[in-house]
Amino acid sequence: MKTKAGLLAIMVLFLTACGSSEQKPEEQTVVAKQAEKFILKAFNNNYVTVAADFSLVANEPDQAKATMFEKVDKGNGTYGMKTAAAKFVCDDRAKSSQLFADRAESGDWETFEIISLDQTSVNIKTTAGRFVCCDPGKNNILYGDRVEAGEWEKFSLEQR
């Protein structure tokens, strides 16, 4: 009996320290608890890569060929996304908010909020308040220009 009471006390302490597993609407902007390094998979079941012109495109079916990104904490629940080539992803507002991985430093246009939807899906939001989209009508190129998040704006953060 003593062991059961001790286990119950440990479980209560653990749950209290970790908080509730229920997400309130205002908590949906909590950053996904994935690893600091990740690959992105779009709704079309293709992985995101950096093209020759540095644009981000979800066109790779092979997980091993996906571009690896690293979350760089910028505070206030926002992140820079850095490639292995040490370039930051940018929401280039001078180019219709198309995403490029060509910036040496991380400023406002290179800052994103990663919003957990469930255990596997996230939305990515720019500092302009727009959602990142994999647009099948534009060759699956990523744009940070959507007012609302639907299926095309869902991504999975995976480890390789």
C-alpha positions in Angstrom: 0.0 0.0 0.0 2.9 2.3 0.8 4.4 1.8 -2.6 1.1 2.7 -4.4 0.7 5.9 -2.3 4.3 6.8 -3.1 3.8 6.2 -6.9 0.6 8.3 -6.8 2.5 11.1 -5.1 5.2 11.0 -7.7 2.7 11.0 -10.5 0.9 14.0 -9.0 4.2 15.9 -8.6 5.2 15.0 -12.2 1.8 16.1 -13.7 1.9 19.3 -11.6 5.4 20.2 -12.8 4.5 19.4 -16.5 1.2 21.1 -16.5 -2.0 20.0 -18.1 -2.0 18.2 -21.5 -5.1 20.0 -22.6 -4.5 22.9 -24.9 -6.5 26.0 -24.5 -7.1 28.1 -27.7 -4.7 30.8 -26.5 -2.1 28.2 -26.0 -2.2 26.9 -29.5 0.8 29.1 -30.4 3.0 27.0 -28.1 6.1 25.9 -30.1 6.1 22.2 -31.1 8.3 20.2 -28.9 10.3 18.7 -31.7 14.1 18.6 -31.9 16.1 21.7 -32.6 17.0 20.2 -36.0 14.2 19.1 -38.3 13.0 18.5 -41.8 9.7 19.8 -43.1 7.1 17.7 -44.8 4.2 19.5 -46.6 0.6 18.5 -47.0 1.5 17.0 -50.4 3.6 14.3 -48.7 6.8 15.9 -50.1 9.7 17.3 -48.2 11.0 20.8 -48.4 14.2 21.5 -50.2 16.2 24.6 -51.1 16.2 25.0 -54.9 19.2 26.4 -56.9 17.7 29.9 -56.7 17.4 29.5 -52.8 13.6 29.2 -52.9 11.9 26.7 -50.6 9.9 24.1 -52.5 8.1 20.9 -51.3 9.0 18.6 -54.1 11.2 15.9 -52.6 9.6 12.5 -51.9 12.9 11.1 -50.4 13.2 12.0 -46.7 17.0 11.6 -47.0 17.2 14.4 -49.5 15.1 16.9 -47.5 16.8 20.1 -46.3 17.7 20.1 -42.6 16.7 23.2 -40.7 17.7 24.3 -37.2 15.4 26.3 -34.9 17.2 29.4 -33.6 15.3 30.8 -30.6 14.6 34.5 -31.1 12.5 34.9 -27.9 8.8 35.5 -27.4 8.0 32.1 -29.0 9.6 33.0 -32.3 12.3 31.3 -34.3 14.7 31.7 -37.1 15.1 28.7 -39.4 18.7 28.1 -40.4 19.9 25.7 -43.0 23.1 23.5 -42.9 24.6 26.1 -45.3 24.2 28.7 -42.4 21.5 30.6 -44.3 18.3 31.8 -42.7 14.9 31.3 -44.3 13.3 34.6 -45.3 9.7 35.7 -46.0 10.8 38.0 -48.8 8.1 40.6 -48.9 9.7 42.3 -51.9 9.1 39.1 -53.8 5.4 38.3 -53.0 6.4 36.8 -49.6 8.1 33.8 -51.3 10.3 31.9 -48.9 14.1 31.9 -49.6 17.0 30.4 -47.7 19.6 33.1 -48.6 20.0 35.4 -45.6 23.3 35.5 -43.6 21.5 37.1 -40.6 18.1 36.8 -39.0 16.0 40.0 -38.8 12.2 40.6 -38.9 11.6 38.9 -42.3 13.6 35.8 -41.1 11.5 35.3 -37.9 8.6 32.8 -37.7 6.2 31.4 -35.1 5.8 27.6 -35.2 2.3 26.8 -34.0 1.5 23.3 -32.8 -1.8 21.9 -34.2 -1.4 18.3 -32.8 1.3 15.8 -32.1 2.5 15.9 -35.7 1.3 19.0 -37.5 2.3 22.7 -37.3 1.5 25.9 -39.0 4.3 28.4 -39.6 3.4 32.1 -39.3 5.5 35.1 -40.4 5.9 38.3 -38.5 3.5 39.9 -41.0 0.8 37.7 -39.5 0.5 35.4 -42.5 0.8 31.6 -42.7 3.3 29.8 -44.8 1.8 27.8 -47.6 2.9 25.0 -50.0 1.1 26.2 -53.1 0.4 23.4 -55.6 -0.7 26.0 -58.2 2.7 27.5 -58.0 4.9 24.3 -58.3 4.7 23.7 -54.6 6.8 26.7 -53.8 6.5 28.0 -50.2 4.9 31.4 -49.7 4.2 33.3 -46.4 1.1 35.0 -47.7 -2.0 33.2 -46.4 -4.5 35.0 -44.2 -6.0 31.8 -42.9 -4.5 28.3 -42.3 -6.0 25.4 -44.1 -4.6 22.1 -45.4 -2.0 23.7 -47.7 -0.6 25.5 -44.7 0.0 22.3 -42.6 3.5 21.0 -42.2 5.1 18.2 -40.2 8.4 18.7 -38.4 10.3 15.5 -38.5 13.7 14.2 -37.5 15.8 12.3 -40.0 
